[in-house]
Amino acid sequence: MKLNPFVMMREEFDGTGIVFDPDRNKAISLNSTGVAVWKVLASGGTEADAIHAILAEFSDVTEAQAKQDVAKFFGVLREKGLLTDE
């Protein structure tokens, strides 16, 4: 999996983030979980790596919930053209 190389994410002071897609001139906001997953992807990580990062960073999240949330987020990223399966 690879992030679209033209898309940029800026982390805000409160742990949230903003993703800008210059190809579509669109921006989306990320919560702190989305930012954590984005960082994993940006460093070349996998879906499994993202799940482990969520479990390590957020103590109140179960493994089942982390898997579900990461899968949903990956689906949204693919739908918006921000993530490819290459």
ZIJOLIN-V189329 format. One line per field, one symbol per residue. ss: DSSP state (H for helix, E for strand, C for the rest). psi: psi as a letter, one per 30 degrees, with the letter a starting at -180 (. if undefined). burial: I if it has 24 or more other ideal C-beta (glycine too) atoms within 12 Angstrom, else O. A space follows every 50 residues. Layout:
ss: ???
psi: ???
burial: ???
This chain:
ss: CEECCCEEEEECCCCCEEEEECCCCEEEEECHHHHHHHHHHHCCCCHHHH HHHHHHHCCCCCHHHHHHHHHHHHHHHHHCCCEECC
psi: kkkkffkkkkklfgfllkkkjfefhlklkkaeeeeeeeeeefgglleeee eeeeeeejfgkleeeeeeeeeeeeeeeeeggfklg.
burial: IOIIOOIOIOOOOOOOIOIOOOOOOOOIOIOOIIIIIIIIIIOOOOIOOI IOIIIOOIOOOOOOOIOOIIOOIIOOIOOOOIIOOO
